[in-house]
Amino acid sequence: MRKIRKGDMVRVIAGKDKGKEGKVLGFKDDKILVEGINMVTKHQKPSAGAPQGGIVNKEAYFDASNVMLLVKGEITRVGFKMDGDKKVRVAKKTGEVID
């Protein structure tokens, strides 16, 4: 079980985009993809999907340790606890159940 999941709002705490916020789009190993963060320029070959090709800007994966979860506009660490027979995420700052 991950502390940060797809669809969560996060804030970047390190790197060139420090302070920016965005929605998690996906994961690859220990890397994370966040909407509008770590934008790179990619030279794209013409293909069936993009017949024109050219230069496109897109998000790139970066290390997941560089983001923190946003709960009600504040960053917080994440813990886990058992809620009956279910394991749930808990915001360390407020103690409230996230999901």
SELUM-237691 format. One record per residue (C-alpha): x, y, z. Coordinates in Angstrom, 1 decimal, decimal comma. Layout:
N
xx: X | yy: Y | zz: Z;
...
This chain:
99
xx: 0,0 | yy: 0,0 | zz: 0,0;
xx: 1,4 | yy: 3,4 | zz: -1,0;
xx: 1,3 | yy: 6,5 | zz: 1,1;
xx: 0,6 | yy: 8,6 | zz: -2,0;
xx: -1,9 | yy: 7,3 | zz: -4,6;
xx: -3,1 | yy: 8,2 | zz: -8,1;
xx: -5,5 | yy: 11,2 | zz: -7,9;
xx: -4,0 | yy: 12,7 | zz: -4,7;
xx: -3,0 | yy: 16,3 | zz: -4,5;
xx: 0,7 | yy: 16,8 | zz: -3,7;
xx: 3,2 | yy: 19,6 | zz: -3,2;
xx: 6,8 | yy: 19,4 | zz: -4,4;
xx: 9,2 | yy: 19,9 | zz: -1,5;
xx: 12,5 | yy: 19,7 | zz: -3,4;
xx: 13,9 | yy: 20,4 | zz: -6,9;
xx: 13,3 | yy: 23,0 | zz: -9,6;
xx: 9,5 | yy: 23,0 | zz: -9,1;
xx: 9,7 | yy: 23,4 | zz: -5,3;
xx: 6,4 | yy: 24,8 | zz: -3,9;
xx: 4,2 | yy: 23,8 | zz: -6,9;
xx: 1,1 | yy: 21,7 | zz: -6,4;
xx: -0,5 | yy: 19,2 | zz: -8,7;
xx: -2,5 | yy: 16,0 | zz: -9,1;
xx: -0,7 | yy: 12,6 | zz: -9,2;
xx: -1,2 | yy: 11,0 | zz: -12,7;
xx: 0,8 | yy: 7,8 | zz: -12,1;
xx: 3,7 | yy: 5,8 | zz: -10,8;
xx: 6,7 | yy: 3,8 | zz: -12,2;
xx: 8,8 | yy: 2,0 | zz: -9,6;
xx: 9,8 | yy: 4,8 | zz: -7,1;
xx: 9,1 | yy: 7,6 | zz: -9,6;
xx: 5,9 | yy: 9,7 | zz: -9,7;
xx: 4,2 | yy: 11,7 | zz: -12,5;
xx: 2,4 | yy: 14,9 | zz: -11,4;
xx: 0,2 | yy: 17,1 | zz: -13,6;
xx: 2,1 | yy: 20,3 | zz: -14,7;
xx: 5,3 | yy: 19,4 | zz: -12,8;
xx: 8,8 | yy: 18,6 | zz: -14,2;
xx: 7,8 | yy: 19,6 | zz: -17,7;
xx: 10,3 | yy: 18,5 | zz: -20,4;
xx: 10,6 | yy: 19,3 | zz: -24,1;
xx: 10,4 | yy: 16,1 | zz: -26,2;
xx: 11,1 | yy: 15,9 | zz: -30,0;
xx: 8,4 | yy: 13,6 | zz: -31,3;
xx: 8,6 | yy: 11,6 | zz: -34,5;
xx: 5,5 | yy: 11,6 | zz: -36,7;
xx: 3,2 | yy: 8,7 | zz: -36,0;
xx: -0,4 | yy: 7,6 | zz: -36,6;
xx: -1,4 | yy: 9,3 | zz: -33,3;
xx: 0,5 | yy: 12,5 | zz: -34,1;
xx: 1,0 | yy: 12,7 | zz: -37,8;
xx: 2,6 | yy: 16,2 | zz: -37,6;
xx: 5,3 | yy: 15,2 | zz: -35,1;
xx: 7,4 | yy: 18,1 | zz: -33,8;
xx: 8,3 | yy: 19,4 | zz: -30,3;
xx: 6,0 | yy: 18,8 | zz: -27,5;
xx: 6,0 | yy: 19,7 | zz: -23,8;
xx: 5,1 | yy: 16,9 | zz: -21,4;
xx: 5,4 | yy: 15,8 | zz: -17,7;
xx: 8,4 | yy: 13,6 | zz: -16,8;
xx: 8,7 | yy: 11,2 | zz: -13,9;
xx: 10,7 | yy: 12,2 | zz: -10,9;
xx: 11,5 | yy: 10,7 | zz: -7,5;
xx: 8,4 | yy: 10,3 | zz: -5,2;
xx: 10,4 | yy: 11,4 | zz: -2,1;
xx: 10,3 | yy: 14,9 | zz: -3,5;
xx: 6,6 | yy: 15,3 | zz: -2,8;
xx: 4,3 | yy: 15,4 | zz: 0,2;
xx: 0,6 | yy: 14,8 | zz: 0,4;
xx: -1,8 | yy: 17,8 | zz: 0,7;
xx: -4,7 | yy: 17,5 | zz: 3,1;
xx: -7,0 | yy: 20,5 | zz: 3,3;
xx: -4,3 | yy: 22,7 | zz: 1,8;
xx: -1,5 | yy: 21,7 | zz: 4,2;
xx: 1,3 | yy: 19,2 | zz: 3,6;
xx: 1,5 | yy: 16,3 | zz: 6,0;
xx: 3,2 | yy: 13,0 | zz: 6,5;
xx: 1,2 | yy: 9,8 | zz: 6,1;
xx: 0,7 | yy: 6,9 | zz: 8,5;
xx: -1,5 | yy: 3,9 | zz: 8,6;
xx: -3,9 | yy: 2,4 | zz: 11,1;
xx: -6,5 | yy: -0,3 | zz: 11,3;
xx: -10,1 | yy: 0,9 | zz: 11,1;
xx: -12,0 | yy: -2,3 | zz: 12,0;
xx: -10,8 | yy: -4,8 | zz: 9,5;
xx: -9,5 | yy: -2,2 | zz: 7,0;
xx: -6,1 | yy: -0,5 | zz: 6,8;
xx: -6,5 | yy: 3,2 | zz: 6,2;
xx: -4,2 | yy: 6,2 | zz: 5,6;
xx: -4,0 | yy: 8,8 | zz: 8,4;
xx: -2,7 | yy: 12,4 | zz: 8,2;
xx: 0,1 | yy: 12,7 | zz: 10,9;
xx: -0,5 | yy: 16,4 | zz: 11,3;
xx: -4,2 | yy: 16,2 | zz: 12,2;
xx: -4,8 | yy: 12,6 | zz: 12,9;
xx: -7,7 | yy: 12,4 | zz: 10,6;
xx: -8,4 | yy: 9,4 | zz: 8,2;
xx: -7,7 | yy: 10,3 | zz: 4,6;
xx: -9,6 | yy: 7,6 | zz: 2,9;
